[in-house]
Amino acid sequence: MDIEGDDQLDLDVEAYSRNYEGRNLVLRLLHIAENSVGPMFTDDLELEALRLAYDLIRNDGIVCDMRLFTVIAEKIQGRLGEGYLLDEKWRLTKNNNFVKQDSILRNDLESATDELEKDRLALRQCWLHYHCGQMAIVFRPYPRQVQTIDAYMATLLVALETRNFGELPHRSVEQIAYCNVKRAYGFKIDCFKSLSNLLESKYQVAAEGFVQLWKEVDNYNYREVTSSEDIVLFGLVCAMATFSKSTLQNAVDTIVNPIGQVASHLENVIKPFGPCDYLIDVIKKLLAGHFTDCMTLLEKQRPRLLLDFYLRDHVDNLLSMMRDVIIVDYLKSFSAISLDNFTLGFQGGRLRVDSGGMVITESQVKRLMLEGKIKGRIEGQVFCPQMQ
């Protein structure tokens, strides 16, 4: 199935929001609202995202970050009616409730004598500060196993939001042992490690981690951070940018059966005409050597990829790396090239790749050679790449 896509991108924000929860969902909706203005998006996408984010803070009772609430209400600018204004009285009440709850927890913590009770109260205080946007709170070590892993999970959320990972991806022996018993925790921590690698631009390591998680995305979830479909999406994008052709083929084979249908255990994860469905089609074109179609479909998906809360800052870099993969794969058919003998190919410094019109510039090929992705030499005006 060839998926061409519409010129205007339409996103079902309501369905999208069901994949996430808590503070992360609010941040995602705000990101969509801030980045969905332009001819590629439907007119109501921004307001729909803001409406859902406003309702979540106003009605959820867990997320109580009044700074976020103020930003959302100000962006709405009264366009959704009187029910979506910046309610100063309600905002003051929520702030007072936070101070009151924090004070009660602090007093209870100081008076508690049982160590298990202290751990429980301290963890509640940490979650309160997290959902209210107080990221500077320090998570102290917890002596007991369950409390240790729960506190550790809380620090992961803060690390992802602040992009400050430090030593968090390196688990302690106790945490590893506990996660072997409670795989749901292990799945989340492995997801965090792959996500932190993506955010630190370690794309190949991230791809390997996400691909390993594909076999479990229908059994576990990490809704407070990402969705099961996102895990497949991140793996596909990073794999396209870093994997060899054979490794990419093997990765795709794990989610698509021989006749081209999505593997049964991922049928509820990979939505028809969703981003993963599009990327699978893109990869098929890449593996078949249809380079122009591949890049055309990728460019159509760029606005959708930019709406992802974690992928946003890496889309252009990953797309550039994918173009490099395509160029290197194309040039593998040549053992040596001289610019003097390539007059008919390079016209104005551009080489046509296939009948679809995709071209490779002379400067691109030289850059890839200097980066070691193509073996060869440059002598004056002569360019001789030698492919292994």
C-alpha positions in Angstrom: 0.0 0.0 0.0 1.4 3.4 -1.1 0.4 6.2 1.3 0.5 9.6 -0.3 -0.9 11.7 2.5 -2.9 14.9 2.3 -1.4 18.3 1.9 -3.0 19.4 5.2 -2.1 17.4 8.3 -5.1 16.6 10.5 -4.5 15.2 14.0 -7.2 13.8 16.2 -6.1 15.5 19.4 -8.7 13.8 21.5 -7.6 10.3 20.4 -4.0 11.4 20.8 -4.5 12.5 24.4 -5.8 9.1 25.4 -2.3 7.7 25.0 -0.8 9.9 27.7 -1.5 11.1 31.2 -0.7 13.7 33.9 1.8 16.5 33.5 3.4 15.0 30.4 0.0 15.2 28.6 -0.4 18.8 29.4 3.1 19.6 28.1 2.4 17.7 24.9 -0.8 19.5 24.3 0.8 22.8 24.9 3.6 21.9 22.5 1.1 20.9 19.8 -0.8 24.2 20.2 2.5 26.2 19.9 3.6 24.3 16.8 0.4 23.7 14.8 -0.1 27.1 13.3 0.4 27.3 9.5 -1.0 26.0 6.2 0.0 22.4 7.0 -2.5 22.2 9.9 -6.2 22.5 10.3 -7.5 25.8 11.7 -8.9 24.3 14.9 -6.0 22.1 15.9 -4.4 24.8 18.1 -7.5 25.6 20.0 -8.5 21.9 20.5 -5.1 21.2 22.1 -5.4 24.3 24.3 -8.9 23.3 25.3 -7.9 19.8 26.4 -4.9 21.1 28.3 -7.0 23.7 30.1 -9.7 21.1 31.0 -7.0 18.7 32.2 -5.6 21.2 34.7 -9.0 22.5 35.7 -10.7 19.2 36.2 -8.0 16.5 36.7 -7.1 17.5 40.3 -3.5 16.1 40.0 -1.7 18.5 37.7 -1.7 21.8 39.6 1.0 23.8 37.9 -0.5 27.3 37.9 2.3 28.6 35.7 1.3 26.2 32.9 -2.3 27.0 33.5 -1.6 30.7 33.1 0.3 30.1 29.8 -2.5 28.0 28.4 -5.2 30.5 29.3 -3.3 33.4 27.9 -2.8 31.5 24.6 -6.5 30.9 24.4 -7.1 34.6 24.6 -10.8 34.2 25.2 -11.4 32.4 21.9 -13.2 29.5 23.6 -15.7 31.6 25.5 -16.1 32.5 29.2 -15.5 29.0 30.4 -11.8 29.2 29.3 -10.6 32.4 30.8 -7.8 33.0 33.3 -9.7 32.6 36.5 -7.5 34.4 39.1 -9.7 33.4 42.0 -9.4 29.7 41.1 -5.7 30.0 40.5 -5.1 31.6 43.9 -7.1 28.8 45.6 -5.0 26.1 43.9 -1.8 27.9 44.9 -3.1 28.0 48.5 -4.0 24.4 48.4 -0.5 23.4 47.3 1.0 25.4 50.1 -1.4 23.8 52.6 -0.8 20.2 51.3 3.0 20.7 51.3 2.9 22.1 54.9 0.8 19.1 56.1 3.2 16.6 54.5 6.2 18.4 55.9 4.8 18.3 59.4 3.7 14.7 59.1 7.1 13.8 57.8 8.8 15.5 60.8 6.6 13.7 63.3 6.6 10.3 61.8 8.7 7.6 63.6 8.1 4.6 61.4 10.7 4.5 58.5 8.2 3.0 56.0 5.7 5.8 56.8 8.5 8.4 56.4 9.3 7.0 52.9 5.6 7.1 51.9 5.2 10.7 53.0 8.4 11.8 51.4 7.4 10.2 48.1 4.0 11.9 48.2 5.7 15.2 48.8 7.9 14.6 45.7 4.9 13.8 43.5 3.1 16.9 44.7 6.1 19.1 43.8 6.5 17.4 40.4 2.8 17.9 39.4 3.0 21.6 40.6 6.1 22.2 38.5 8.5 22.5 41.4 11.4 20.6 39.7 14.1 21.8 42.1 13.1 19.5 44.8 15.8 17.1 45.9 14.9 13.4 46.0 16.7 11.8 49.0 17.8 8.2 48.9 15.1 5.7 50.1 16.2 2.7 52.2 13.6 0.2 51.2 13.3 -1.6 47.9 9.8 -0.6 46.8 10.3 3.0 47.9 13.7 3.1 46.2 12.3 2.2 42.8 9.3 4.5 43.1 11.5 7.4 44.1 13.8 6.6 41.2 10.9 6.6 38.8 9.9 10.0 40.0 13.4 11.3 39.3 13.2 10.0 35.8 10.2 12.2 35.0 12.0 15.3 36.3 15.2 14.3 34.3 13.1 14.0 31.1 11.5 17.3 31.5 14.7 19.2 32.4 16.8 17.2 30.0 19.3 16.7 32.8 20.1 13.0 33.0 23.5 12.7 34.8 23.9 9.2 36.1 20.2 8.3 36.1 20.5 5.8 33.2 22.9 3.7 35.2 20.8 1.6 37.5 21.9 0.3 40.9 22.2 -3.5 41.5 19.2 -3.3 43.8 17.1 -1.6 41.1 18.1 -4.1 38.4 17.2 -7.0 40.8 13.8 -5.5 41.5 13.0 -4.8 37.9 13.8 -8.5 37.1 10.9 -9.3 39.4 8.6 -6.4 38.3 9.1 -6.2 34.6 6.7 -3.2 34.3 9.3 -1.1 36.1 12.1 -2.6 33.9 10.2 -1.7 30.8 9.8 1.9 31.9 13.5 2.2 32.8 14.6 0.7 29.5 12.3 3.1 27.7 13.8 6.0 29.7 17.3 4.9 28.8 16.5 4.8 25.0 14.7 8.1 25.3 17.6 9.8 27.1 19.9 8.5 24.3 17.6 10.0 21.7 17.5 13.4 23.5 21.3 13.3 23.8 21.6 12.7 20.0 22.9 9.1 20.5 20.6 7.9 17.7 22.0 4.5 16.9 22.1 3.4 20.6 18.6 4.8 20.9 17.4 2.9 17.9 18.8 -0.4 19.3 17.1 0.2 22.6 13.7 1.1 21.1 13.8 -1.9 18.7 14.4 -4.2 21.7 11.3 -2.7 23.3 9.0 -3.4 20.3 8.3 -7.0 21.5 6.9 -5.7 24.8 4.9 -2.6 23.8 1.6 -4.5 23.8 2.2 -5.8 27.4 3.4 -2.7 29.2 3.0 1.1 28.9 4.7 4.3 30.1 1.7 6.6 29.6 3.2 9.2 32.0 6.1 9.7 29.5 5.3 8.3 26.1 2.9 5.9 24.2 3.5 2.5 22.8 3.2 3.8 19.2 5.8 6.5 20.0 8.3 3.7 21.0 7.8 2.1 17.6 8.0 5.5 15.9 11.2 6.6 17.7 12.8 3.2 16.8 11.9 3.5 13.1 13.1 7.1 12.8 16.4 6.5 14.5 16.9 3.2 12.7 16.4 4.8 9.3 19.1 7.4 10.2 21.7 5.0 11.5 21.1 1.3 10.6 22.7 -0.5 7.7 20.3 -1.6 5.0 20.3 -5.3 6.2 19.9 -4.3 9.9 17.0 -2.0 9.0 15.4 -4.8 7.0 15.7 -7.1 10.0 14.2 -4.5 12.3 11.2 -3.9 9.9 10.7 -7.7 9.6 10.0 -7.8 13.4 6.9 -5.6 13.0 5.7 -6.5 9.5 5.1 -10.1 8.4 6.1 -11.4 5.0 3.0 -10.3 3.2 3.3 -6.8 4.4 0.7 -6.6 7.2 1.5 -5.4 10.7 2.6 -8.2 13.1 -0.4 -9.4 15.2 1.0 -8.3 18.5 1.3 -4.7 17.2 -2.1 -4.4 15.6 -3.4 -2.3 18.5 -0.2 -0.2 18.6 0.5 0.8 15.0 -2.6 2.7 13.9 -3.6 2.7 10.2 -2.5 5.9 8.5 -0.7 6.9 11.7 3.0 8.0 11.7 4.4 4.5 12.1 2.2 3.2 9.2 3.6 6.0 7.0 7.2 5.3 8.1 6.9 1.6 7.4 5.9 2.5 3.8 8.8 4.9 3.6 11.2 2.2 4.7 9.9 -0.2 2.1 10.6 2.4 -0.6 14.1 2.9 0.8 14.8 -0.8 0.8 13.5 -1.1 -2.7 15.7 1.8 -4.0 12.9 4.2 -4.7 14.9 7.1 -3.2 12.8 10.0 -4.5 9.5 8.5 -3.2 11.2 7.8 0.1 12.4 11.4 0.7 9.1 12.9 -0.6 7.1 10.9 1.9 9.6 11.7 4.7 9.2 15.5 3.9 5.5 15.1 4.1 5.8 13.6 7.6 8.1 16.3 8.9 5.3 18.5 10.3 3.8 15.5 12.1 7.2 14.5 13.5 7.8 18.1 14.7 4.7 17.9 16.8 6.2 15.2 19.0 7.3 16.5 22.4 10.6 14.6 22.5 11.4 14.2 18.8 10.9 17.9 17.9 14.5 19.1 18.3 16.0 16.2 16.4 13.8 15.9 13.3 15.9 18.0 10.9 19.1 16.3 12.1 17.6 12.8 11.7 16.2 13.7 8.2 19.6 14.9 7.1 21.1 11.6 8.3 18.5 9.7 6.4 19.4 11.5 3.2 23.1 10.6 3.9 22.1 6.9 4.2 20.3 7.1 0.9 23.2 8.7 -0.9 25.7 6.2 0.5 23.4 3.3 -0.5 23.1 4.7 -4.0 26.8 5.2 -4.4 27.6 1.6 -3.4 27.0 0.7 -7.0 30.2 2.6 -8.0 33.7 1.4 -7.3 35.3 4.7 -8.3 34.1 8.0 -9.7 36.0 10.8 -11.3 34.4 14.2 -11.8 36.1 14.4 -15.2 34.2 11.2 -16.3 31.0 12.3 -14.6 30.2 15.3 -16.8 26.9 13.8 -17.9 26.0 12.9 -14.4 26.9 16.0 -12.5 25.3 19.0 -14.2 25.8 22.2 -12.3 27.2 20.2 -9.4 24.1 17.9 -9.2 23.7 14.2 -9.9 20.3 12.8 -10.7 19.7 9.6 -8.7 16.5 8.2 -10.2 13.7 9.0 -12.6 11.7 10.7 -9.8 14.0 13.6 -9.8 16.0 13.2 -6.6 19.6 14.6 -7.0 22.8 14.4 -5.1 25.1 17.4 -5.0 28.8 17.3 -5.5 29.3 19.0 -2.2 27.2 16.4 -0.4 29.3 13.5 -1.8 32.5 15.3 -0.8 31.2 15.9 2.7 30.3 12.2 3.1 33.8 11.2 1.9 35.5 13.6 4.3 33.3 12.2 7.1 34.5 8.7 6.3 31.2 7.4 5.1 32.6 7.1 1.6 36.2 6.0 1.0 38.0 7.9 -1.7 40.2 11.0 -2.3 40.0 14.5 -3.6 42.8 15.7 -5.7 42.3 19.2 -7.2 39.1 18.9 -9.2 39.1 15.1 -9.2 36.8 13.2 -6.9 37.3 9.5 -6.6 35.1 7.8 -4.0 35.8 4.1 -3.5 32.9 2.1 -1.9 33.7 -0.9 0.3 
